[in-house]
């Protein structure tokens, strides 16, 4: 992982690392700094940044922890896309790698975004199981039963890392910072779809508000950015449906309306077909 000539690959290739830097203590605004490294097999963007920090500039700031795509700490923009630095191979990015902090967030320093708003929005949707039997919630006498089949209704959305890549990709978040955002809204559905939960009406006060779920334009950029395949865009659409018809485990699916006679193509089905699943 060294950024020195001793770490040179067999073909002597170099990769240019361009980082947009920001230090609030210096008050100089954003600036770009460039280094050259010799990539090693398996080197990730995070490895490259660590090499730069160790061998070139110890003041370079970025956030990391697990180095294996689990904690979500190292989210940043890499060649124009929000990615986890530890999950992104340098060799797949070309001879120039441009790195900056996640957009739609304040920047603390260099590549470190301020995730306070992400966590604040997450807390706002009450991301926990809510039950009406408050006494049982406070002092449970039994397990809240759930079958493996029940779990399949929401487990996809439980893989969220809170890495904030989806918020960085979201065009609505870019234009309307008060928008709850795909991370929080997908988690609102995750808990509302849980068969042990009875809290959709409580969450509706937040998610069905002015900057809530119906502010989503369904660009789908959040799902494209998600490193875990959570598909927040799908969760948002399912949350809209749950607000209109009730959570899937509490109500039967609404009847699919028939197309009016004048809207049918010859030989076409008279029933509106649902879209194909995204995963």
N, C-alpha and C positions, 0 to 999 in steps of 0.2 A: 504493500500500500504506500510505499514511500514516494515522495514527490521529487526525489533526487535521482541523478543519472544512474546510480547503483541499482535502482529498481527497474531499469529499462527492460521492456519486453523484447522478445527475440527479433521482432521486425523494427524495433526502435521507434515505434509510433508514439506520437504525443497527442494529448488531448488538451485543448484550451478550456479552462474553467473561468467563466465570467460570472461574477457575483455582484448583485446590486446590494450595496451596503448602506447602512444608516446608523448613526450614533447620535442619540438625542443630546448627549452631554457636550458634543462638539458643535451642535447647531448648524451644521453645514448642509443639511438636506441629503438627498440621495446621491450616491456616487457609484460608479462601476469600477471594480478592480479585477484584474486578470492574472491568472497563473497558468503555467503549463505543467502537466504531470505525465508520467509514464504509466498507463493503466496496466494493471495486473489481471490475470484471468479471475473472473468472479468479482471484480471490484464493483462496488455499488457507488452511487452518488454520495452516500453518507461516508463510505470509506475514503472517497476522494476529498471530501471536506475535512475529514479527520487528518488526512495526510497534509493538506494545506495548512491546517492549524498547527500541526506538529513541526513542519519543516519550513514554513514561510511566514505565517502571521498568526501568532497566538491570540490576537485580539478578535479574530473572526468568531462571531456568535451564531450558534444554531442549537436546536433542541433535539435530543435523542435519548433513548433509553434501551429498549430491548434489542434493537438491531435485527429483528426478525419479523417485522410486519404485524406485530401483535398490540403494541402499546399505542400506536397512532401519534407519537410525539413529533416525528420528523417530517411532517407535511410541509411542502414548499412547492413553488412553481419551478418546473424543470422543462426547459425548452417550450415554454408557453402552456404547459398543462399542469394541473395540480396533481402531485404524486407524493408517495412516501419515498423519501430518499434511500431508505434501507432496502426497498423493494425494487429499485430501479438500477439496472445494469448500465454502467458507463459505456461499455462497448456497443450497446444498441442505440446510442444517441448521436453518433457521428463525431466528427473532429472538434466541434465546438459545443460546449454545454453551458447554457445560460440559466442561471439560478437566481431566484428572488423570493421574497417572503410572500405568503399567501395573500392574494387580493381580498377585498371586502373585510379586512381586519386592520386594526391599528397595528403598527410595528413597534415592538419594544426595542429591538436592536438587530441589525443585519437581517438574519433569516428567522428571527424569533417573532411569531405573531402573538398578539394578545388574544387569548381564547376566552376571556372573561364573558364576552357576550354570548359565545356558543354555549357555555355552561349555564349562563343565566336563562337563556331561552329553553334549554333542556329542562331545567328545574321548573320552569313555568308551566310545562304541560303535565306535571305530576307523574313522573316516570316511575311509578310503582303500582303494585296491585292495590286497588281500593275496594273495600267491602262495606256493605251496609251494617253488618253486625259488628259494631265498633268494639264491643266487649271481647268478642272472639278474636278480633284483630290485635287488640292490646295484650290479651292473655289467651293465646290459642290452646285449645284442648285437643286438637286433632290436626291432621294435615288437610290442606285444601286440595281435594282430589283432582287429578288431571291425567288423562290417558295420553300415551304417545301420539295417538291420532289427533287429539286436541292440540298438542304442542306444535304440530305441523302447520297449524293455521297462522302462527306468528314467528316461528323460530328463525326464519330468514332475516327478519328485522332485528333480531336480538344480537346479531353479529357486529353491530355498530361499534367502532373504536372511538368515536368522538374525535376523530382526527381533523375534522372541519374542512376536508377537501371538497365536500359537497357544497358547503356554503361559499367556498372560494370560486366554484364553478357556476353558481346560480346567478342568472341574469337579474332575477327579481331582487335578490339580496343586494346586488350591485346598485340598483336604482332606488331601492327602498330598504334602508338599513333596519327599519322597525319590523320588517317581515320576519315571522318566526323562523323560517328557513327549513330546508329539507331534513336536516338532522333531527330537530325537535319534533317536526310533524310526523316523520316516519316512526319515531319512538312513541308518540301519542297513539298511533295506530297499533304499534306492537303491544302496548298494555291494554288498549281497548279491545283488541282481538283475543286477549288471553281469557280462557273460559273461567278463570278464577276471579276475574275482575268485574266490578259493577260501577266503574267510575267514569264512563263516557260522558254523562251529563255534567259532571264536575269539570272535566277537561274541555267540554264544549264552550264554557265561558271564556276560555283563552283561545282555543283553536278556531272557533267559529266567530271570531271578532274581526275588526276592520283589517288588521294585518295578519290574518290567520290563513287557514288552509285554502280558501277560495282566491287568495292572491297569487297562487301558483299558476303559471302560464303553461305548464307541462312542456318545458323546453327539453327536459330529459338530461340536461348536462350533469346533474347531480348523480344520476345512476351511472353515467359513463365514467365519472371521476372516482366513484366508490371503489376502494381497493379490496373490499370484501364481498362484493356482489350483493349488497343489501338491497339495492334498487329502491332508493328513497322515493323516486317518482311514482312507482307502483304503490308504495305505502300511502302516499298523499292521496292518490285517486281512490284507494280503498277507504281512507279516512273520510273523504267527501261522501262516499256511499254510506258509510256507517252513520254519519251525522244525519243523513236523509232518511235512512231505513232502519237504523239500529245496528249494533255490532253483529257480526255473522253468527255468533253462538247464542244470541238472544232472540233473533227473529228469522223467519224464513226468507229466503231470497225473493226479492220482488219479481212479479211476473214481467216477462219481457214483452213490450207492446208490439202489436202487429203494425206493419207499415200500411199507411193509407193506400187505397187502391191506385190513386194517381201517381204514387211515388215508386211503384214497383216496376222493375224492368221485366220484360217478357221472360218467363221461365225462372225468374228469381224467387227465392224463398219469401214468404210473407212475414217472416219473423226476423227481427234485428238480431244478427249474430254477434256474440261478444268478441272482443279482440283476442288475438292469440296471446297466451301467457308470455311474459318477458323472460322467465327463467325456467 
